[in-house]
Amino acid sequence: MEFPPERRLTRVLGITVTVGKSGKLTPVAELAPVRLAQTTVVRASLHNFVELDRKDVRVGDWVAVEKAGDIIPQVALAEHALRAPGTAPFTVPSVCPSCGGALEREEIFLFCTSPRCPDQLRERLAHFASRKAMDVEGLGDSVIDQLVTKLAVRTPDQLFALHARDLAALERMGDKSAQKIAERLEGAKDRGLTRVLHGLAIRHVGETLARDLALHFRTMDALLAFSDRYVAGDESAIAEVAPNNGTGVVPGLARRSADVIFAVLASPAMREIVRGLASHGVRLDAIEERAVAVEGVAGKTFVLTGTLPSLSREAASARIRAAGGRVSSAVSKKTDYVVAGAEAGTKLEQAQSLGVAVLDEGALVELLAGGPVARS
């Protein structure tokens, strides 16, 4: 059986479950090594347990593997005709595989609810230090693991209590490297509320929603005060962000996600983290974003999907915002443009079904320069 260059056939050696920064459980196929898009792939995403069941992937199966957007390995399908006898369907976990904690279902996803889950802890610290969050270079997986095991770091605010001498005691960490990380931590204190909210790994709060929350509430104190009102059932607070009809003051925030977000922000554990951040001098107000309005972009909502030829998702989003536009993660009737690249997927289909204008990278660049709209 032959496959095109972007898809390869290999064996599933095992199926494991990872626990992400938000507690979400994700099944992952452990594969016999296979060359794919100029790299050797040994693991591939199975996305979620509903998708795993639909594809009926089992240990020992031959599967076709591809890279989504030429980046992320994923199992495209299982070749059931090649299945050996005696295989068994995967059993969905009833408790967290990392900590044994209780699980919570949200739509098709499972989440670990334990705040002490070790896998979540490491993922959250790594996410907090990542480039799109607080951007602290040097805190890779091995360093994060030692911060947890040797320096007892448990929450993001505790990173700012570290000194160069603490870091220098870690394995493979010289004095100069330790000093650089300490300096980067100090510099990260001025990133502002958007970066902090994104870095805290609150479920449903990605880069775009973190920015929208920061720009609307302006300060962490105001956001937390609103969270208390929302969780207490204040009808005016609920109607402000998640009205029964239409959209609220924070774009893209719906009732279900609002319930989760404000409950986390109102929790004692999150309040303790915020107090810690404040005590270390971390900036907890919004940094004003300067935009020069470009006609045709200012006031418009864009959704990016797929891989653009030359612009990264981050660079394209920054240019849209700098021209006065807004970048959203979901396509709706209120979306003005969908910018589609390679492997665009369902968002492109949604745009076409709703009659939303679709742009390629060239048309986006022309629009950002003040030119006319050229739909693809």
N, C-alpha and C positions, 0 to 999 in steps of 0.2 A: 504494500500500500504506500503510495507516494503522497507527500504533502508539499505545498508551496514553501518557499524559503522562510516565510514568516510564521510557519506552524510546524511543530515537530512532534513525533510520537515517542513516548517514553513510559516507563513503569512507575506506578505509585508504590513507594516503599513503606509509607506510613501516612497517617493523617493526624496532625496535632492541632491544638487550639491555642491561639494567642489571646492575651488580654491587653487591650490597648489603653491609652491614656484616659479615656472616658469610661473605661470598664467594659467596653464592648468586646464580646467574644467573636473571634474570627477563625473559621477552620482553614487550615493550610495543608496542602499536599506536599509531602516529602518525596522527592523524585530521584530516580536514577539519573546521574548527571547527563545533561543534554545541551548541545550547542544551539543557541538561539540568538539571532541578531547580534552576533559577534561576542557573545558572553556565554559562560557556562552556567546553566540554571539548575539548581537543586531543590528549590522551593517555589511553589506557585499558589496564589490565592484561590480559595474556593468561595470567597465573598461572604456568604452567610449560610445558615443551616437549611433554609428553604431552597436555595440554589443548589446546595450539595445534594439534597434529596431529589430535586428535579433532575439533575444530571446523573444521579445514582452512581457516584464515584465511590469505589471501594478499594481497600488495600489490596495490591496485587494486580489491579486493572492496568491496561494500556490506555493512556490518555493522550489527547492532542493538546499541546501547550503552545500558547502564543503570548506576545507582549502587547498589552493594551497601550496604545499610543507609542509603541516601540520602547516602552519603559518598564511597565509592571508585568511580570510573568503571571499568567492566569491559566487555569484549566478550561479549555474551550468545550471539550466533550470527552466522554468515555466511550471507548470502542467495546461495546458490550458483546459483540460477536467474538471477540478475542478473550473473553473472560474465562478464567480457569474455574472449575467446579469447587465448591466449598467456601466461597467468599461470603462475607456477611455485610449487611448495610451498616453504616456508621451510626453509633449510638450518641445522640445529643446529650451533652453533660447535664446533670441535674443540679450540680453545684459548681462553683468556680474551680477550674483545674489548677489554679495557682494557689489559692488560699483556702478553698473549701467553703467559701462564703455563699450566701444565698444569691440566687439569680432573679433578675427582674426582666420581664418581656416588654418590649416597646415595639409595636408593629411586628416586623419579621425578625427583629434583633433581640439578642440576649445580652444583659449587662450584669456584671458583678457589682453588688451594692456595698461591699466592704471597703471602708476608707483605709484599712490597713493592708490591703492586697499588695504584696510585694511587686508583682509585675506592673500594676498600675503605678506604683510609686516611682519605679525607675523610668517608665514611659513618660510620666508627667514631668519629672525633673528634666529629662532630655528634651521634651517639647518646650518647656519653659525657657530653656537656654538656646533653642533653635533659632535659625536665621530670621524667620518671619515673626518670631515672638521677641524675646529679649536680646537675641543675637549675641550670645557669649561664646565666642570661639574658644575651643580647647576642651569643652566639656563633652567629650565623646563617651561612648558606651562604657569603656573600661574605667574611665575616670568617674563617671556617674556611679558605677557599681561600687567603687572604693569609697566614694562619698557616703553611700548608704551603709556599707558593711563596716567601714573603719572609722568614719567621722559621725555616724549616726544622723545624717541628714535625712529628714523625713518630709519636709515641706519646702516649697520654693523660696519662701522668705528666709529660711535658714542658710541658703546659699550666700546671702549678703553678709552673714556673720563670719564667713570664712576669711582667714588672713593668709598671706603668702606662706607663713611658717606652717600653717595647717596643711596646705596643699603640698608643700615640699616634702612632707612625711610620707606621701603616697608613693607607691611603686612606680618606677620609670618616670619620675617627676623631678627634674632638676630645679635648682633655685630660680633660674631665669624663667623657665616655663611657669613655675608657680607664681612668680611676680607678675608675669603677663596676664595670667588668668585673673589674679586679684585686681589688676588694673582694669580689665575688661568688665568685671563685675561692678566695679565702681562706676565705670562709664555707662553701664546699662541702667543705672538708676534714673537716668533722664529720658528714657524711651517714651514715657507717657502712658495714659490710660488705655489707649487702643491696644498697645503691645502687651500690657499687663493682662487685660481681659482675655486676649487671644492666648497668652501663655498659661493661663490658669486651667486650661483644658476642661472648661465647663461644657457638658454635653450640649450640642446644637450651636455653640458659639464658635464659629470659624472666623477667619480674618475679616470678612465683610461685615458680619453681624457685630463683631467686637468694635469695629469702627463706627457703625451706626449707633450702638449703645453709648459709646464714649461721646460722640458728637451731640447726641440728644441730651444726655444727663450731665455732661461736662465734668463732673467730679465723681469719685468713688463714693464719697459720703452721700451725695444726692441719689446715686444708684442704689445704695444699700437702704437708704430710708424708703425709697419707692418699693424695694423688694419686701420690706416689712409690711407695708400697706397691702401689697398684692397678696402675699401669703396669708394675711389676716382676713382676706376676703373683701377688702375695700372695693365696692362696686365701681367707683369712679376710676380707681387705679386699673382695674381689669379692663374697663371700657376704653381707657386711654391707649393701651397697647394691644388689646385683643378684643375689639368690639364684635358684636354678633354679626354686623353687616359692614362690609368694606374693610379697609386696612387701618391699623393704628398709627401712632406717631413714629414708631420704629419700623422702617420698611422690612418686609420679609419675616416679621415676628408673628407667629400664629399662636392660638391659645394653648395647644398641646406643648409646643416648645417653650412658651412663656412660663407655663406651670413648672417645668423642669428647671429652667434657668433661674427664676427668682427664688425657688425653693433652695437651690444650691447656694445662691448669694446670701440668703437669710440664715443659712445653717451656722451653728456655733463653730464648726471646723473652718469654714471659709472666713468667718469674722476673725478668728485667731490668726489666720494667714495674713489677712489685710492689716491687722494691727502690727504684725511683724514687719511687713513691707514698709509701713509708715514709720515704724521705729528706726528702720535702717535708712531712711531718707529717700525711699523710692518715690518717684513722682507719680501721683495718682489723680492727675487732672488731664484733660484732653489737650493735646497740642494742636493749635490751629493749623488747618491745612489750607495753604494758599492756592487758589485756582484762578487761572486767567480764562474767562469764558470764551469758548469758541462756538460760533453759531453752528447749530446742527448737532452739537454735542452737549452743551450746557443744558442741564435740566432733564436730559434723556437717561433712560435706564438700559444698560448693556448687560448681556450674559455671554460669557466666554466658554467655549466648549472645544474639545479636541486640541491638537498640537499645531501651533502656528509655525510657518516656515522659519522665521528669524526672531520673532518676539517671544519672550517667555510670558507665561500667564501673569506673573508679577509685574513685568515691565509694561505690558499692554494695559493692565488695570491702572497702574500709576499714571500712564499717559492720559487715559480716559478721565480719571479724577482730576488731573491737573488742568484739563480743559473744561471742567465744570460738570462732567457726567458722573453717573453713579454706576457701580458694578454690583450686580446681584448674582446670587448663586442658582436661582430658580427662574424658569421661564413661566410667564403668566400673560394675561391679556394686557397688563400694564407695561410689559417689556417693549422697548422701542426697537432695539437691535439685538440680534444674536450674531456674535462673531465666531465663525466656524472654521476650524482647521482640520487636519487629518484625524481620523477616528472620532468624529464628532458625536456619534451615538444618539441617545434618546432626546437630548436637548434640541438637536437640530430637527428631529421629527416633530417635537412639540411645537417648535417655532413655525414649521411649515403648516401644521394643522391649524394653528391659530392665526396664520397670515402675518406673522411677525417678519420684518425685514431681516434678511440674512446677508452678512458682509463677510468677505474674506479678508486676509490681512492687508492686502493692497488697498481695498476700499476703505478699511478702517484708517489706515495711515493718511489717505487722501482726505477723509472726513475730518480727522484731527488737524489737518493743515488748513481747514476752512473750505475745502472743495465740496462739490456736489456729492450726493449719495449715489453710489454705484452698487446695486444689489447683485449678488451672485445667483 
